[in-house]
Amino acid sequence: MLRAAGFDLVNLDEELGDTRSADLLVTLGDHRRLIEMKSEGRNARESLVNDLRRHLQTWPDLRPEISVGGGVLVVNHQHRCPPADRSPTIYSRPEFVATLTEPVIAVRALFDLWRAEDWTALQRFVLGADPAPTPPAQSPADPPSGPLGEPQT
């Protein structure tokens, strides 16, 4: 999906030989971001955000020649439930959401952007130009899908 949106991808586990950094390095033009992907069968733990923060802090030691402008946390939360039954938000505690410095997005929201081929919204979200992508409207032929995974920033 990120390639379809125009991003170049590097699998950092393969590139660095282990899990020393985030999962992906994505590049679009002169912009680079680290992407950390996490999965939870239940509600997402707030501590997942710390993995992305740690990777952003240690990145300059791993690859000082490649600067990144931030990161994105992608979470597949409540994956034991059907997608339509999952909570529309990953994190809802206002005090915690207010501390987020990097975007957090649900896999379901990414899927809906991919399905709508809304590459511009996906690019703007990953690069930090939009606080949250606007979920694509369903066509009358689409079955109801329930609430979308609204990302937080």
C-alpha positions in Angstrom: 0.0 0.0 0.0 2.8 2.4 0.8 4.5 1.6 -2.5 1.2 2.3 -4.3 1.1 5.7 -2.6 4.6 6.4 -4.1 6.8 5.6 -1.1 10.1 3.8 -1.4 10.5 1.2 1.3 13.4 -0.4 3.2 12.7 -3.4 5.4 15.0 -2.4 8.3 15.0 -5.9 9.9 16.6 -7.2 6.6 18.8 -4.1 6.1 20.2 -4.0 9.7 20.2 -7.8 10.2 17.9 -7.8 13.3 15.2 -5.8 15.1 17.5 -2.9 16.1 15.2 -0.3 14.6 11.7 0.3 13.4 10.1 -2.1 10.8 10.3 0.2 7.8 12.1 3.2 6.5 9.8 5.0 4.0 11.0 7.7 1.6 9.0 10.1 -0.6 11.1 12.7 -2.3 13.3 14.2 0.3 11.1 13.1 3.2 11.9 10.0 5.3 9.9 8.4 8.2 10.3 5.3 10.3 7.3 3.1 10.5 6.8 0.8 13.5 4.0 -1.8 13.2 2.4 -3.5 16.2 -0.4 -5.9 16.8 -2.6 -6.5 19.8 -5.4 -9.0 20.2 -7.0 -6.7 22.7 -6.9 -2.9 23.3 -3.5 -1.5 22.4 -1.2 -0.9 25.3 0.0 2.7 25.6 3.6 1.4 25.9 3.6 0.5 22.2 4.3 4.2 21.5 7.6 3.9 23.4 8.9 1.5 20.8 8.6 4.1 18.1 10.1 6.8 20.3 13.0 4.6 21.2 13.7 3.9 17.5 13.6 7.6 16.6 16.0 8.3 19.4 18.5 5.6 18.4 18.3 6.0 14.6 21.1 8.6 14.4 23.5 6.1 16.0 22.4 3.3 13.6 22.4 5.3 10.3 23.9 8.8 10.9 24.1 9.4 7.2 20.3 9.1 6.8 18.1 11.6 8.6 14.5 11.0 9.3 11.8 13.5 9.9 9.7 11.5 12.4 7.8 8.3 12.5 4.4 6.6 12.4 3.0 3.9 14.6 0.7 1.5 12.8 -1.4 -0.7 15.1 -3.6 -3.7 14.3 -5.5 -3.6 17.5 -8.3 -5.9 18.7 -7.4 -8.3 15.9 -9.3 -11.1 17.5 -12.6 -9.3 16.7 -14.0 -8.8 13.3 -12.9 -5.5 11.8 -16.3 -3.9 12.0 -16.4 -4.7 15.8 -13.1 -3.0 16.6 -12.9 0.3 18.5 -12.7 3.2 16.1 -9.8 4.6 18.0 -6.5 3.1 19.1 -6.0 5.3 22.2 -8.8 7.2 23.9 -7.5 8.4 27.2 -7.2 12.2 26.7 -4.2 12.7 28.9 -2.3 10.1 26.9 -3.5 11.2 23.5 -2.3 14.7 24.3 1.2 13.4 24.7 1.5 11.8 21.3 4.2 13.5 19.2 4.0 11.1 16.3 1.0 9.9 14.3 -0.7 6.6 15.3 -3.0 4.9 12.8 -5.1 1.8 12.8 -4.6 -0.9 10.2 -8.3 -0.6 9.3 -7.9 3.1 8.5 -4.9 2.3 6.2 -6.9 -0.4 4.5 -9.8 2.0 3.8 -7.4 4.6 2.3 -5.9 1.8 0.2 -9.3 0.6 -0.9 -10.3 4.1 -1.9 -6.9 4.6 -3.6 -6.5 7.9 -1.7 -2.8 8.0 -2.0 -2.6 11.8 -1.3 -4.3 11.3 2.1 -2.0 8.5 2.9 1.1 10.5 1.9 0.0 13.5 3.9 -0.7 11.4 7.0 2.6 9.6 6.9 4.6 12.8 6.2 2.8 14.6 9.0 1.0 17.2 6.8 -2.5 16.0 8.1 -3.3 15.2 11.7 -5.6 12.4 10.5 -6.7 11.1 7.1 -10.3 11.6 6.3 -11.9 8.1 5.9 -13.2 7.5 2.4 -16.9 7.6 1.9 -18.6 4.3 1.3 -20.4 3.8 -2.0 -24.0 2.6 -1.8 -22.9 -0.8 -3.1 -20.4 -1.3 -0.2 -21.8 -3.2 2.9 -21.8 -1.2 6.1 -18.3 -1.6 7.7 -18.8 0.0 11.1 -16.6 2.8 12.5 -13.2 3.3 10.9 -10.0 3.2 12.8 -9.4 6.9 13.4 -5.7 7.7 13.8 -4.5 10.0 16.5 -1.6 12.4 16.4 
